Amino acid sequence: MNFSMGLSGESGEITDHIKKVVFQGHDLDPEAMAYELGDIMYYVARFADVLGYQLSDITEMNQEKLFKRYPDGFSKEASRNRKE
């Protein structure tokens, strides 16, 4: 539960930063975003471990899913017309 909540919280920090850039005129801070992505990676890695997976397993599973979903590569049209 800690890792899923941590992942959500860190993702929210990314979203909040982007909101400030887009709607409040703040400058994008790439270094701050990199640190937040690092936090997200920590929680993803720990959560994967709890589930019995390595990050390489998760990456491979995701690639297989996307190759099945978009065998000819991603496109907006393929995304709109994809079948689950």
PLY file of the C-alpha trace (Angstrom):
ply
format ascii 1.0
element vertex 84
property float x
property float y
property float z
element edge 83
property int vertex1
property int vertex2
end_header
0.00 0.00 0.00
2.86 2.38 0.82
4.41 2.00 -2.62
1.14 2.48 -4.51
0.31 5.57 -2.47
3.86 6.90 -2.88
3.63 6.41 -6.63
0.34 8.29 -6.75
1.68 11.12 -4.60
4.83 11.58 -6.67
2.83 11.47 -9.91
0.63 14.17 -8.41
3.71 16.33 -7.82
4.59 16.04 -11.51
1.03 16.96 -12.45
1.05 19.94 -10.09
4.31 21.23 -11.58
2.94 20.93 -15.12
-0.29 22.67 -14.03
1.75 25.62 -12.74
3.70 25.79 -16.00
0.65 25.59 -18.25
-1.87 27.64 -16.30
0.08 29.86 -13.90
3.02 31.01 -15.98
5.76 29.20 -14.04
8.91 28.07 -15.80
9.43 24.37 -16.36
12.14 23.10 -14.03
13.71 20.06 -15.73
15.91 19.26 -12.74
12.94 19.25 -10.36
11.07 17.01 -12.80
14.05 14.66 -12.97
14.08 14.34 -9.18
10.34 13.62 -9.15
10.81 11.00 -11.88
13.50 9.44 -9.72
11.02 9.24 -6.84
8.48 7.65 -9.18
11.05 5.12 -10.37
11.82 4.19 -6.76
8.17 3.48 -6.03
7.68 1.59 -9.31
10.73 -0.58 -8.62
9.67 -1.32 -5.04
6.07 -2.05 -6.05
7.27 -4.40 -8.81
9.46 -6.17 -6.26
6.52 -6.66 -3.91
4.61 -8.24 -6.81
7.53 -10.53 -7.59
8.74 -8.77 -10.75
11.89 -7.01 -11.84
11.65 -3.72 -13.76
12.94 -5.56 -16.83
9.96 -7.95 -16.55
7.52 -5.06 -16.34
9.13 -3.34 -19.33
9.01 -6.51 -21.43
5.37 -7.15 -20.52
4.46 -3.58 -21.46
6.28 -3.80 -24.80
4.48 -7.04 -25.65
1.14 -5.44 -24.79
1.85 -2.38 -26.94
3.13 -4.44 -29.88
-0.13 -6.42 -29.82
-2.18 -3.26 -29.51
-0.29 -1.34 -32.20
1.34 -3.92 -34.50
2.02 -1.25 -37.15
3.21 1.32 -34.60
1.30 3.93 -32.67
-0.93 6.41 -34.47
-3.82 8.59 -33.35
-6.15 6.63 -35.62
-4.99 3.28 -34.22
-5.47 4.64 -30.71
-9.03 5.77 -31.42
-9.96 2.47 -33.10
-8.14 0.00 -30.89
-9.89 -3.02 -29.48
-9.19 -3.96 -25.88
0 1
1 2
2 3
3 4
4 5
5 6
6 7
7 8
8 9
9 10
10 11
11 12
12 13
13 14
14 15
15 16
16 17
17 18
18 19
19 20
20 21
21 22
22 23
23 24
24 25
25 26
26 27
27 28
28 29
29 30
30 31
31 32
32 33
33 34
34 35
35 36
36 37
37 38
38 39
39 40
40 41
41 42
42 43
43 44
44 45
45 46
46 47
47 48
48 49
49 50
50 51
51 52
52 53
53 54
54 55
55 56
56 57
57 58
58 59
59 60
60 61
61 62
62 63
63 64
64 65
65 66
66 67
67 68
68 69
69 70
70 71
71 72
72 73
73 74
74 75
75 76
76 77
77 78
78 79
79 80
80 81
81 82
82 83
